[in-house]
Amino acid sequence: MKLTKKPVTGMKDILPREMEIRNYVIGMINDTYSRFGFTPIETPCVEHIENLNSKQGGENEKLIFKILKRGEKLKLAEAESEADLVDSGLRYDLTLPLSRFYANNANELPSPFKALQTGNVFRADRPQRGRFRQFRQCDIDILGESSNLAEIELILATTTLLGKLDFRNFTIRINDRRILKAMAAYSGFPEGSYDEVFIILDKMDKIGMDGVEKELLESGYEKESVDKYLELFRIITPDAAGVKTAKEKLTGFLDPEYADGLITIMNSVDAVKTADFRMKFDPTLVRGMSYYTGPIFEISMDEFGSSVGGGGRYDEMVGKFIGQPVPAVGFSIGFERIVMLLLERGYQVPGTAVKKAYLIEKKCSGEKIQETVRKAMQERAEGKTVNLLVMKKNKKFQKEQLTAEGYTEIEEIYTA
């Protein structure tokens, strides 16, 4: 059977140029987030299938890579359903594994616990620009803190990181799931219909107000409710004043504390931010995960045309494991998309060590080789990157390749 040299669909090989940037970004993530008090942890990429299918992952639960039982446990001939064949799967995000991790190790962790986690996740999704079936996520989460200080810290840490990577003029869109529900209740939608209404609302940026109106009416909702609902989006402005408007309009449907909390987050971040971005209240922001319970946020960049990160509060997820609620909120950057954008703009890793290459003539004596190796070892000790290579016949092409790889010093070594 002929072997296939291309990666499996949705996976990719990573070339040296990209790997250099990925390593740099990971280093910047660890350095920046640690300065905000986040502690690195690691969880397995394989999770129990009952955890992955716990109705908390939204659409991602349809994209799980499931793992068959192994050895004697796998009884194909006797299987009557999928449950007889599958007992685990690859994680589709880092939030569910973190919740299990915290539930299992809470007695050994500080409270609140500020977690930093990076790792590959897997979704049987349709591959497209910036989206793969295996991709790295980088999450920061705060567990055990119920105040809005957690959201403020997460947004500031994430935006500080993006600023250090030379991203500017991006937008942090923010909303609250409780405001979403209050708007739907105010408009007269039945509570059981909220999920469907939000799915349609989430298309606002693609199909516009008219498209959302059409889909809501076609789904059978009363015109009076649809008109009342969409009028809210026409009068609410994308700033703290818009949150105040929502608070006033939703009297009796929304606890004023939730709106005040969102205003506190927005004003606090704006007052102390170090990166160049803006906060935007977006009442159409939904986020697909059903586990969100409070403030939610996303990073939008014009150069990508879509979200490059997001997160929110999920106060009920840990409680699914231990039987009592634990305040929790997290923010994830789209690592693959960030790296893709850096590559597309020709980003150069700053402060890279001097790269020097020695091209050694093939017939050089052992003494000359030892002399060159000794010199290279000394230069490596001084912080240079030094590459020793046998000189090829097409020396010019070889030097051009090295220059393209960032070697600024190339020395030829001959016996005589």
C-alpha positions in Angstrom: 0.0 0.0 0.0 1.3 3.4 -1.0 2.0 5.7 2.0 0.5 9.2 2.0 2.8 12.1 2.5 0.2 14.8 3.1 -1.2 15.4 6.7 -4.7 14.2 7.5 -7.4 16.6 6.5 -7.6 19.5 8.9 -4.1 18.9 10.3 -0.9 20.6 9.2 2.8 20.3 9.2 4.6 23.3 10.7 7.7 24.7 8.9 10.6 26.3 10.7 9.6 29.9 9.9 6.2 29.4 11.6 7.7 27.3 14.4 10.0 30.2 15.3 7.0 32.6 15.6 4.9 30.0 17.5 7.7 29.4 20.1 8.1 33.2 20.5 4.4 33.7 21.0 4.2 30.9 23.5 7.1 32.5 25.4 5.4 35.9 25.3 2.2 34.3 26.6 3.9 32.6 29.5 5.9 35.8 30.4 2.9 38.2 30.1 0.3 36.1 31.9 2.7 35.1 34.7 3.1 38.8 35.4 -0.7 38.9 36.1 -0.4 36.1 38.6 -1.5 33.2 36.3 0.0 29.8 37.1 0.6 27.2 34.3 -1.1 23.8 34.5 -1.6 20.9 32.1 -4.5 18.5 31.5 -4.8 15.4 29.3 -6.0 15.8 25.7 -8.2 12.7 26.3 -11.4 13.2 28.4 -14.1 10.8 29.6 -16.9 10.7 26.9 -19.6 11.4 29.5 -17.8 14.7 30.4 -17.5 15.7 26.7 -21.2 14.9 26.1 -22.5 16.8 29.2 -24.6 19.3 27.2 -22.2 22.1 28.0 -20.2 22.4 24.9 -22.9 23.6 22.5 -22.3 22.8 18.8 -18.8 21.5 19.6 -20.3 18.3 21.1 -21.2 17.4 17.5 -17.5 17.6 16.6 -15.9 15.3 19.1 -13.2 12.8 17.9 -14.4 9.7 19.8 -12.0 7.0 20.9 -13.0 3.3 20.8 -12.6 1.1 23.9 -9.4 -0.8 23.9 -8.4 -4.4 24.3 -10.9 -6.8 25.8 -13.3 -3.9 26.5 -13.9 -3.5 22.8 -16.6 -6.1 21.8 -17.7 -5.1 18.3 -19.9 -8.1 17.8 -21.9 -7.5 21.0 -22.3 -3.7 20.6 -25.8 -2.4 20.4 -25.1 1.3 20.6 -22.2 3.8 20.4 -22.0 3.7 24.2 -20.9 0.1 24.0 -17.9 1.1 21.8 -16.8 4.5 23.1 -15.5 5.5 26.5 -13.4 8.6 25.8 -12.7 11.3 23.3 -10.3 14.1 22.4 -11.0 17.4 24.1 -12.7 20.1 22.0 -11.6 23.0 24.3 -9.6 23.6 27.5 -12.5 24.9 29.7 -14.2 21.5 30.4 -10.9 19.8 31.2 -10.0 22.7 33.5 -13.3 22.4 35.4 -12.6 18.7 35.9 -9.0 19.5 37.0 -10.2 22.1 39.5 -12.9 19.8 40.9 -10.3 17.0 41.3 -7.5 19.2 42.8 -9.3 22.1 44.6 -8.0 21.2 48.0 -4.4 21.7 46.7 -5.0 25.0 44.9 -5.2 28.6 46.2 -8.5 30.5 46.1 -9.0 32.2 43.8 -7.0 30.1 41.4 -5.6 31.9 38.3 -4.8 29.2 35.7 -2.8 29.4 32.5 -3.2 26.5 30.1 -2.0 26.0 26.6 -2.5 22.8 24.5 -3.9 21.2 21.4 -7.6 20.7 21.1 -9.5 18.7 18.4 -12.8 19.3 16.5 -14.1 17.4 13.5 -14.9 20.7 11.9 -14.8 21.9 8.3 -11.3 23.2 7.7 -11.0 26.8 6.4 -8.7 29.8 6.7 -7.4 30.0 10.3 -9.5 26.9 11.3 -8.1 23.4 11.7 -9.2 20.1 13.2 -6.2 20.1 15.5 -5.2 23.5 16.9 -3.6 25.1 19.9 -5.6 27.1 22.4 -4.2 29.4 25.1 -6.5 30.0 28.0 -6.4 32.0 31.2 -9.1 31.4 33.8 -9.9 32.6 37.3 -11.8 30.2 39.5 -13.2 31.2 42.9 -13.7 34.9 42.2 -17.2 36.2 41.8 -16.5 39.9 41.5 -16.0 41.7 38.2 -12.3 42.1 39.1 -11.8 38.7 37.4 -13.2 39.9 34.1 -11.1 43.1 34.3 -7.9 41.2 34.9 -8.6 38.7 32.1 -9.3 41.5 29.6 -6.3 43.5 30.6 -3.9 40.5 30.5 -5.1 39.4 27.1 -5.0 42.9 25.5 -1.6 43.5 27.1 -0.3 40.4 25.3 -1.8 41.4 22.0 -0.2 44.8 22.3 3.2 43.3 22.9 2.7 41.4 19.6 2.1 44.7 17.8 -1.6 44.3 17.3 -3.4 47.6 17.3 -6.9 49.0 16.8 -8.7 45.8 17.6 -12.0 45.6 19.5 -13.1 43.8 22.6 -16.8 43.2 22.2 -18.6 42.6 25.5 -22.1 41.5 26.5 -23.8 39.6 29.3 -25.9 36.4 28.8 -28.3 37.8 31.4 -28.9 40.9 29.3 -29.5 38.6 26.3 -32.2 36.7 28.3 -33.7 39.9 29.7 -34.0 41.4 26.1 -35.8 38.2 24.9 -38.1 38.2 28.0 -38.9 41.9 27.6 -39.9 41.3 23.9 -42.3 38.5 24.8 -40.4 35.4 23.5 -41.2 32.2 25.4 -38.3 31.1 27.7 -38.1 27.8 25.9 -37.3 29.6 22.6 -34.3 31.6 23.8 -31.7 29.3 22.4 -33.3 29.4 18.9 -33.7 33.2 19.1 -30.1 33.6 20.1 -28.9 31.4 17.3 -30.7 33.6 14.8 -29.4 36.8 16.5 -25.9 35.5 16.3 -26.2 35.9 12.5 -26.7 39.6 12.7 -23.2 40.5 11.4 -23.7 38.3 8.4 -27.4 38.8 7.4 -28.1 42.2 9.0 -31.2 43.4 10.9 -33.5 42.6 8.0 -32.2 39.0 7.8 -32.7 38.4 11.5 -36.2 39.8 11.3 -37.0 37.5 8.4 -35.7 34.4 10.1 -37.5 35.1 13.4 -40.8 35.6 11.6 -40.3 32.5 9.4 -39.6 30.6 12.6 -43.1 31.4 13.8 -42.5 34.2 16.3 -45.1 36.9 16.8 -44.4 40.1 14.8 -45.1 42.2 17.8 -42.3 40.4 19.7 -39.9 40.6 16.8 -40.5 44.3 16.3 -40.1 45.0 20.0 -36.9 42.9 20.1 -35.2 44.5 17.1 -36.1 48.0 18.3 -33.8 47.4 21.3 -30.9 46.9 18.9 -31.7 50.1 17.1 -31.6 52.3 20.2 -28.8 50.7 22.2 -25.4 52.3 21.5 -22.1 50.3 21.5 -20.7 51.9 24.7 -21.4 52.2 28.5 -24.2 54.6 27.7 -25.8 51.8 25.7 -25.6 49.5 28.8 -27.4 52.2 30.8 -30.1 52.4 28.1 -30.6 48.6 28.2 -30.8 48.8 32.0 -33.5 51.4 31.8 -35.5 49.7 29.1 -35.3 46.3 30.8 -36.5 47.4 34.2 -38.3 44.5 35.8 -36.6 41.9 33.5 -32.9 42.6 34.3 -31.2 42.9 37.7 -29.6 46.4 37.6 -26.5 45.0 39.3 -25.7 43.1 36.1 -25.7 46.2 33.9 -23.7 48.1 36.5 -21.1 45.3 36.6 -20.7 45.5 32.8 -20.2 49.3 33.0 -17.6 48.8 35.7 -15.7 46.3 33.6 -15.7 48.6 30.5 -14.8 51.8 32.3 -12.1 50.1 34.4 -10.4 48.5 31.4 -10.6 51.8 29.4 -9.0 53.7 32.3 -5.9 51.6 32.7 -5.3 49.8 29.4 -1.8 49.8 27.9 -2.7 48.4 24.4 -4.4 50.3 21.5 -7.9 48.9 21.4 -11.5 49.8 22.2 -14.2 48.3 24.3 -17.6 47.9 22.6 -20.8 46.9 24.1 -22.4 44.5 21.6 -25.9 43.3 22.6 -25.9 40.9 19.6 -22.9 39.0 21.0 -24.0 35.5 21.9 -21.1 33.1 22.0 -22.0 29.5 21.2 -21.1 27.7 24.4 -24.2 27.0 26.5 -22.1 27.0 29.7 -21.8 30.8 29.9 -23.7 32.4 32.7 -22.7 36.1 32.8 -20.4 38.5 31.0 -19.1 37.3 27.6 -16.5 38.9 25.3 -14.7 38.4 22.0 -11.7 39.9 20.2 -12.4 41.3 16.7 -9.7 42.3 14.2 -10.5 44.0 10.9 -7.6 42.3 9.2 -9.1 38.9 9.9 -12.7 39.7 9.6 -13.8 37.4 12.5 -13.1 36.6 16.1 -9.6 35.8 17.2 -10.4 35.0 20.8 -13.2 35.1 23.4 -14.5 33.9 26.7 -16.8 34.6 29.5 -18.1 33.6 32.9 -19.2 30.0 33.5 -20.2 29.8 37.2 -22.0 26.5 36.9 -19.6 24.2 35.1 -17.4 23.2 38.0 -20.5 22.6 40.1 -21.5 19.8 37.6 -18.5 17.9 39.0 -18.7 18.7 42.8 -22.4 19.5 43.4 -22.0 23.2 44.3 -21.4 26.3 42.2 -17.9 27.8 41.9 -17.4 31.2 40.3 -15.3 30.9 37.1 -14.4 33.1 34.2 -11.9 32.6 31.3 -10.5 34.2 28.2 -9.0 32.2 25.3 -7.0 33.7 22.4 -7.1 32.0 18.9 -3.5 31.0 18.9 -3.5 29.6 15.3 -5.2 32.8 14.0 -2.8 35.1 15.8 0.2 33.2 14.4 -1.4 33.2 10.9 -1.8 37.0 11.0 1.8 37.5 12.2 3.0 35.3 9.3 0.9 37.2 6.8 2.3 40.5 7.9 5.9 39.2 7.7 6.4 39.5 11.4 10.0 39.3 12.6 10.8 37.9 16.0 12.6 40.7 17.9 15.8 40.2 19.7 16.8 37.0 17.8 20.3 36.0 18.5 22.9 36.5 15.7 22.8 33.6 13.3 26.1 32.5 11.8 27.0 29.7 9.4 30.3 28.0 8.6 30.5 26.3 5.2 33.2 23.7 5.5 34.9 22.5 2.4 34.3 18.8 2.0 38.1 17.9 1.9 39.0 19.9 5.0 41.4 18.2 7.3 40.4 16.9 10.7 42.5 19.6 12.3 40.7 22.3 10.5 37.3 20.9 11.3 38.3 20.7 15.0 39.4 24.3 14.9 36.1 25.4 13.4 34.0 23.4 15.8 36.0 24.8 18.7 35.3 28.4 17.4 31.6 27.6 16.9 31.3 26.3 20.5 32.8 29.4 21.8 30.4 31.6 19.8 27.4 29.5 20.9 28.5 30.1 24.5 28.5 33.8 23.8 24.8 33.6 22.7 25.1 33.3 18.9 23.3 30.7 16.8 25.9 28.8 14.9 25.3 26.3 12.1 28.1 24.0 10.8 27.5 22.7 7.2 29.4 20.9 4.6 29.9 23.2 1.6 27.8 22.1 -1.4 28.8 22.3 -5.1 26.2 25.0 -5.6 27.6 27.3 -2.9 25.7 30.3 -4.1 22.3 28.7 -3.8 23.3 27.3 -0.4 24.2 30.8 0.8 21.0 32.2 -0.5 19.0 29.6 1.4 20.9 30.4 4.6 20.3 34.1 4.2 16.6 33.5 3.7 16.7 31.6 7.0 18.1 34.6 8.8 21.8 33.9 8.8 23.6 37.2 8.6 27.1 35.9 8.9 28.4 33.2 6.5 32.0 32.1 6.6 33.7 29.7 4.2 36.3 27.3 5.6 39.0 25.8 3.5 42.0 23.5 4.3 44.5 25.8 2.7 
